[in-house]
Amino acid sequence: MGVDSVSIMYQETDPHIISVAICTRNRAHLLGRTLDALLSQSIGVATFELLIVDNGSTDQTGEFFRAYEEKFAVARYVIEPALGIANARNRALQEASGHYLVYVDDDAMPDPDWLARLLAPFDEDQPIPACVVGKVELDWEGGRPEWIPANYETLYARYDFGNTPRFLQKGDYLLTTNVAFDRRVLLVLGGFRTDLGHRGNNLLGGEDNDIFNRLVSNGYRVWYEPAARVSHWTPRERQTRRWLIKRLFWDGATQPLLDYGTSCPRSRYLREMLRDLRRVFWITRTRASNLHRPDGRRDLFLEWVRQMGRLYMNGQLLLR
């Protein structure tokens, strides 16, 4: 499989430093909530460095950071001009000094004990994990809309494997909305795939799934820590049917890149397109008995959208 990942040189890390990275783009209006929550962490700001990676913002992100800079013991601001969340995360990986590298979204609100609980498993659990991922709850602007299906909340970054800490297994996944890595391991793996991940209005995903799969396939352990919680801001503009349809389309488009990548023979992509069409007919037939219910028609339509995303990407790969 062709993996378009950045080549990152292995670097020694300082065992006494924790790096907390926020990758951001045009979110100055939200960034203050996250920075205030970091200032209120129970372990204190002297225990970590703050790294802001600005992925080509055109708003006042830089000026906003300078207003906060002196409140942190160590705070750095870098610009990553190559658009894409994977590029920004790889820049954070390159710039960070810490033995542990923590990623938190610019629209996430960590609990006061979040960082302490996220880092504790590195010292307390055996075998020692290479990665710890925490719970993500949704903070709906104006309240949660009733029409949004609960089983699609993961598309809004909800992440919840229950209240029992455990090692994740093959078939699970992680989100970099709320995660800590042993930075040396992430360097060895070569960082995040840059052909995946959101890029402007392109809602392609999958970079988190890919890094999880590479961790597990290389024998590294991933720990789920539900007590390390953040709430993820879900603005009204994402609470529309239009946004969900777009997000589902790109979710479907991501799957071929994860499953078999970009370097297969053209005949493979043609066969996959035919499978996508057969899958649409199969989904329609198996759900026909539910079409008299409004939610049955809705669910069928949403699954069609996801499959059309797969079909689109396989078509793009066929024409490359």
N, C-alpha and C positions, 0 to 999 in steps of 0.2 A: 504494500500500500504506500502510495506517495504521501509522505508527511512533510508538509511545508512548515517546519518549525525553525525558530531562530537558533543560531549557534551561539551558545553562551559559555564563556570560559569558566572553568571551575575556579572558585575563589575561596580562600580561607575566611571563616566567619569568627566574629568575636562572641565567645560563649556568654558574655555578660550583657549583651545587647539584644533587645527585641525590636524588630522593625514592624511598624504598623503602616501599611500602605493603603492609600485611597486613590483609586484611579477615577478621574472625573473629566467631564466635558460639558460645559455650559450648564453647570448646576450650582452656581454661586448662591442662588436663592434657597438651596437645600443644604448646602455644605455646612452651614453654621450649626444646624441641629446635631450633625454627626460630630463635629469638632467639640461642641459643648459636652457631648456625652463622653468623649475621650478625656476631656479635662476632668471629668467627674469619676473616672475609674478608681476603684478602691485601692489598686496597687500603686497609684500615684504616677504622675507624668515623668518623674525622674527615672522610671524603670524602662522606658521605651523611647525610640526615636520615631517621629512622625515623618512620613514621606508622602508628599502629594505629587502625583503624576498627572499633569494636565495634558489631555489628549487633543490639543488643538482648539481650546475654548476661544470663543469670540466675545464672551461676556466679561464680567469683572472678576473672574476667578483669581487672577494673580493679585489684584489689589485686596481682595477679600482675605486671601491667605496672609498677606503682610500684616493685616490687622490682628491676626491670631498668633503670628510667628513667635513673639516673645513670651507667650503664655506657656509654651512647651519648653522642656529642657533642651531638646534637640529637634529641630524642624527644618525640613528641606523641601524645596519646590523645584521640580524639573518639568520640562516640556518634552513630550514625545510627539513629534510631528506626524508620524505614520499612523493614519487613522485606523482604529480598531481596538477593541477592549483587550484582545490577546497581545497586541503590540504594547499597550500600556502596562499590562501585567508583567510582560517580559522586561520592560524598562525598569519596573520596580524591583524585579529580581536582580537585575544587573546593578542597580544603584544602592540597594539595601546593604547595611553593615551587619545586621543581626544574625545570630545563629538561627533564630526562628523568625520567619516572615509571615505576618498576619495580613490578610486581605479583608477589608470591610467595604461595602458599597457606600457611595457618597449620599445615598438616600436611605441609609439604615440607621437605626437608633439603638445602640447597644445598651443593655442593662448595666448598672454600676459595677457589678461583679463579673461582667462579661469576659474581660481580658484575663483575669485571674483564673476563671473556670476553664477558659479555652486552652490555657497553657498548662494547667495542672496535670493533665494526663501524660504529658511528656516526662514528668518526674514520678508519677504514681503508678502507671499501668505497665504491665508486663505481658507480652513483649512490648518494648518501647515503640509507640507508633511513629510513623514518618509524617503523619498528617492528622489533624484533629478538626472536625467540622461540627459547627453548632447549629442549633435550631433557629429557624427564621419564621416569624409570625408576620401576618399582614396587618398593616395600619391603613385602613381604607379612608380616604378623604371623604367626609360626608356620610360615612357608614357603608357597610357592605351591600351592594346591590343584590336583590333577591334573585335576579334572573341568571346570574353567573353560576354555572354548574360547579359544585364543590370539587369534582374530580379534575377540573381544569385549573385549580388554584396554583398548582405547581408552575404553570406558565407565568404567574405573577411573582414567582420566586418564593412561594411558600415551601418550607423544607421541614419535614416533621416525620421522624421514624419512631415516634412515641417518647415516653419518659424514662426509658431504661437505657443507660449508657451501654455501648457494646462496640465490638469491632464490626465494621461493615464487611460484606461478602461480595463476591463476584455477582453481578446483576444489580447491585445497589448503585448509588451515584453520590456525588458531592456537588455543592454549590460554593463558588468563591465569593458569594455574598458575605459569608461568615466562616472563615477558615484560617487555620494556621499550619504552616509547613515547616519541617526541618529544611532550612534553605539549602543545605548541602545536597539533599536528595533531589530537590527541584532543579538544581544546577546540573546534577548528573543526568537527569532525564531530558535536559535540553530545553526546559521551559514549555510554554503553551504553543499549540499549533496556531499559526497566524492566518491560515486559510479558513479558520473557524472563528466564531464569536461575532457579536454585534459590531457593525461598522456603519456609522451614520444611520440612515433609514433602513438599512439592511438588517433584519432581525435574525440572521443566521446564528445558530447557537452551537453547542456541542463541544466547545473547548474544555468545559468542566468535565463532561463525560469522558473525553479522551484522556485527560490527565489522570482521572480516577482509574480508568482501565489500564493505563501504563503503570501506575503505582502497583496495582494488584498483580498484574502479569509479571512484574519484576520482583515480586516477593515482599513488597513493602506493605505495612499495615496501616489502615485508616480507622480512626476511632471516632465514633459519634458521641458527642457530649451535649445532651439536651439542656443542661443547666447553663450553657454558654449561649444566651439568647440575644437576638436582635429583633427589632420590629422593622419591617420594610415598608416604606411609604408607597402607597398605591394611589396616585393622583386621579382626579376625575377623568382626565383625558385618556387614561388606560382602562376606564370602566365602561367602554363603549363596545358594542358588537363589532364595529369596524376594526378596533384594535385587536380584539380577540381573534377575529378571522385572519388578520394579517400575521399575528403571532403564531397561530396554528399552521398557516401555510409555510412559514419559514421553519417551524419545528419539523414539518414533514420533509422540507428540502434539506435539512441537516442530516437526516438519517443515512442517505447513500454515502455521504462523505465519511461518516463514522463507520459504516458497515464494510465498505470495500474501497473507498478512496477514489483518486483521480487518475490512476495509472493502469486501469484495466483495458483490455481490448474493447473496441467499439461494440463488438457482438455482445459483450456482457451487458452493456448499458441498454442495448436494444431488448435483450431478454428481460431485464429488470423493468423496462417500460411496459412490456406485455404483462408481467406479473402485477405491476401497479394497477393496470386496467382490470385484470381478473380480480384483484383484491377489492376494487370498487364494486364490482358486480356481486361478489360474495358478501360484502358488508350490507349491501342493499337487500339482498335476498334474506339474510339471517335476521335482519331487523324489520322486515316487512310487517310482522305481526304487531309492532309497536307504533306504526305510522299513524294510527288513529289518535294517539296522544300527542299534545303539543310538544312535550319534552322529547318524545320519540323522534319527531320530525327534526327538532333542533339538533339532537345528538347525531342523527344520520348526516345532516348537512355539515356539521363540524368535522365529522370523520371524513366526509368527501373532501373538504378543504385540505385536511392533512395529507390525504393521498394525492391530491393534485399538486401539493408541494413536492412530494417524492417524484411524481411524474415529471414535473418541471425540471428538477435538478438532474434526473437521469437523462432528460432530453438535452440539457446544457452540456453534460459530460459526453454524450454521444457526438455532439457537434464540435467539440474541442479539437 
